[in-house]
Amino acid sequence: MEFELAAATPAKDRRVRRSRAALIQAAIALVTERGTAAIPISDIAAAADVSRQLVYQHFGDRDALLLEAALDLARTELLPRFADVASPEGRERALALTRHFAEHRVFYRAMLNSSSAYALTKALSGLIIPVNRRAIDAQFAEEYDPQQLDDLAVFVTGGGATVVNAWVTDADDPLDPEDLADRLIGLLGVITGALRRTAASEKETDR
């Protein structure tokens, strides 16, 4: 009996992972196809070839499923692009970000125009803040204390998210990832320039 249970558990886990993955893929595909997040659960379940009950069991409700789908998209496609960038700072990283959102513009625009917009922005920021924190640390670790560096990472990420969200939802087609990457780098330059001047001024004052 113990052997049978042990053998059954991995198989069950695989089925759970497959059904969750199928639901996530179906959610992304349907939102992208229809350009709206108002997709009936029954449609997502049918596209994933699972029962509606499985949607509730795995995610609780449609909004939770769509949010997880967006996070899965960012984890599997955006974060690896950051990892592939040679330097944690600069235009290459900004371009990895803007290209991802341009490629999945229809999906993200639908989500940002839905009731899940706030939760989506908060969740995506949670993924990107550590990336920005490392870049900020590389430049300012000696000038600012850890709490200030944490706050800067949150500030930069939140401001960048506002710009990217407006671009995804309102900019004319086709989106230009190169242009937005340059804009983001320009804004970052303003911020880092001000930080360096502040740090230099404080050093002069301490002398």
N, C-alpha and C positions, 0 to 999 in steps of 0.2 A: 504493500500500500504506500509506504513512504517513497519507494522508488517511482511509483506511478505518479505521485504528486510532484516529485522533483522533476520528472520528465515533462509533465504537463505545464509547469509554470513557465519555462522558457518559450514554449510554443504559444502560450497565452500572451506573453509579453510581446512576442513578434506580431501576433494578430492585432494587439492594441496599437503598436507602433505603426503598422500598415494602415489601419483604419484612420488613425489620427493624421498620418501623412496624406492619405487620400482625401480627407476632408479639407485639410489646409490647401492642398493643390486645387481642389474643386472650388474652394472659396475664392482664391486668387484668380483663377481662370474666369469664373462667372462675373466677379466684380469688374474685371478688365473687359470682358466681352460686352457687358451691359452698361458700363460706365456709371454704376450706382452701387452703393452698399446695401440698398434695400432689396436684398435677395432673400426670398423665402427659404426657411430652413429645409423645407421639403425638396426644393430644387437643388440645394447643396448636397443633401443626403443622396438624392437620386444620381447626381453627377459622380459622387464618390462611390456609388453602389453599396451604400450602407443604409441602415434604418434611421429614421428620425430620432429614435430613442438613443442611438449611439452618440448623436450630436450632443444631447443633453447630458449623457453620462460622461463624455470626455471634456466638454467645455462649459456646460451649464446653460448657455444661451447663444444666440447668433452673434451678438456683439463681442462676446468673449472669444468666439471662434475667429471672427474677422480680425480682432486685435492680435491674436496669436499668429494668424496667417501673415499679418504685416511684419511682426517681429521675426518670424521664421524667414521671411524673404530678406530682411535686413541681415539676419545672422548668417544666412547661407550665401548671400551674394555681395553684400556691402562690406561686412567686416573682413572677409578674406581679401578684398581689394586693398583695404588699409594695411593688412599684414604684408601684402606684396610690395607696398611702397617702400623704397629704400630708406627714405627719411621720414620721420614722424611729423614733419612740418613742411610747409610750403605749398606750392601750387599743385604738385602731383597728388597730394592727399585731397585737396579741395576738388580737383578734377575727378577723382574716384567717386567722391560724394555726389557731385552734380550729374555725372554720367549715369549713376545708378537711378537717381530720381527721374532723370529724363527718360530712361528706358522703361521705367514703370510708372510713367506719368499718369496714365488713365486710372490705374489702381489707386495710387496715393491721392490723386485729386478726389476720387469718389469717397475715399475714407476721410479726407480732410473736410469734405462737405457733409459729413454724416455726424450723428450724435457721438461717435467715437473719436472725434477730432482731438479733444483735449487729452484723452487717455492715450491716443496714438502718439501725439507729440511728446508727452511725458515719458512714455515707454521707449521711444526711439532716442530721446535725449539721454536716457539712462544707459543706452548702449554706446553712445558717442562721447559722453563726458569723460570716461577713462582714457579714450584716445586723445582728446584735447588736453587732458590733465598731463599726460606724458609729454606732449609737445610743449606745453607751458613750463613744465618742470625743467625741460632741457634748456630753456632760455633764461629762466628767472629763479632757479632754485637757490642761488646764492643771494638774491636781492630780497626775496619775500619769504615769509614763514609759511608752513604747510597749510594753515587755515586760509590764508590769503590766496595761495595757489589753488586750493579747492574751490574757493569762491570765484576766482577768475575762470576756472574751467566751466563752472555752471553758467557764469555770465556770458562767456563767449559762445557756449553751446546754445543757450537760450536765444541770444541775439541772432545767431546763424540760423537757427530753426525758424525764426520768424521770417527771415529773408527767403529761405528756401521754400517755406510753405506758401508764401505769397507768389513766388515764382511758379510753383507747381500748379496752384489753383487759378492764377489770373493771367499769366504771361501768354502772349500769342504763340501759336504753333508755327513752325517747329521750335521747341526749346533749344537754346544754345548753351550747352554745358560749359564751353570754353569761356563765354562771356561772363556767366555767373561765377565761375571759378575765379576769374580776374577780379570781379567785384568783391567777392569774399576775402581774397588775399589783400585787396586794397583796404577793406575795413579792418582786417587783422593788423595791417601795417600801422594804421592810425592808433589802434589800441596799444600795440607793442611799443610804438614810438613814445606814446604818453607814459607808459610804464617805465621805460628806460630813463626818460627825463626826470620822472619822479624819484626813481631810485638814485640817480646821480645827484639830484638836489639834496636828498636826505643824507647822502654820504658827505657832501660838502658841509651841511649843517652840523654833522657829527664831528667834523674836524676841529 
